[in-house]
Amino acid sequence: MSEATLSASWHDYLEMCKPRVVLLMLLCALVGMFLATDGGLSLWTVAVALAGIALVAGSAAVVNHVADAHIDAKMARTHNRPVATGRVGTREAIVFAAATGSLGVVLLWVFINPLTAYLNVASWVGYGLVYTLYLKRATPQNIVIGGLFGAAPPLFGWTAVTNSIDPGGLLLVLIIFAWTPPHFWALALERKDEYANVGMPMLPVTHGEALTRLHILLYTILLIVASILPYVILMSGPLYLAGALSLGAGFLYWAIVLLRNNNPSAPMQMFRYSILYLGALFLVMLVDHYLIIVGEPAAPILMTPIVALAGG
């Protein structure tokens, strides 16, 4: 056993999985599951699907820690990460990533459906390998292209219930896809010098802050348009529309503040708001979904695993 392993704690392994990011992904996946049906969902399906998705996502995050260890060590925001500091060795981290990712795929394949397992594997390859090892270092559009892999969780939830890829699930992906660039570029503005020092071609580094701020505004407008599409196609009702427009107004406010460039703290304030925005938007979507179900009252959201396993 290596010295790195001896000094590592369970908290270090949890940190490598980026739990806060994964929790947001799980919220989006959970909403995708509920939106895919007008009835109830078994506790067994919800628990196993979320566990599998979390394990695969956490595995990809560990790969990111390993691949970026030399960069993380040079940046203030990431210099204390477990692999960057050596608290967890590279070999141990790779074994952990392989074990968690494999377990997650097996859970999804055996207890949910192969389609959801395939999609999670594709997302793992996209984020853990294509984005982390190539796109991140190759183009200032890295977060736009790579954002597609991170936008998939609600589709995972959708397919876990339906075993099919449908327009509703893809629309949820579109919302997160449009959300990702303004969310991450706000942070990139704050950390511009750090990215420049490690040679990372983030948009503020390669094309300047002014163009980045303009891009954030344009993608924010795209996000607002995408966010009202569920109402346009009758997937959601008036409550969701009101929530989407209110939350979008807040996002647009911060994009305009960033564009005017007279508030030094605006990048981090917008970054934090963007996290709140996505969680709140999906929660409003979930509440609205169950309010607009027509006919008999919606079935209980959760049924017991025994009922589900018995086919009841």
Secondary structure as UniProt FT lines:
FT   HELIX           3..7
FT   HELIX           10..16
FT   HELIX           19..35
FT   STRAND          41..42
FT   HELIX           43..67
FT   HELIX           69..72
FT   TURN            73..74
FT   TURN            76..80
FT   HELIX           82..85
FT   HELIX           90..107
FT   HELIX           108..112
FT   HELIX           114..124
FT   HELIX           125..135
FT   HELIX           136..138
FT   TURN            140..141
FT   HELIX           142..150
FT   HELIX           153..162
FT   HELIX           167..190
FT   HELIX           192..197
FT   TURN            198..199
FT   HELIX           203..207
FT   HELIX           209..232
FT   TURN            233..234
FT   HELIX           238..260
FT   TURN            264..265
FT   HELIX           266..291
FT   STRAND          302..303
FT   HELIX           305..309
FT   TURN            310..311
//
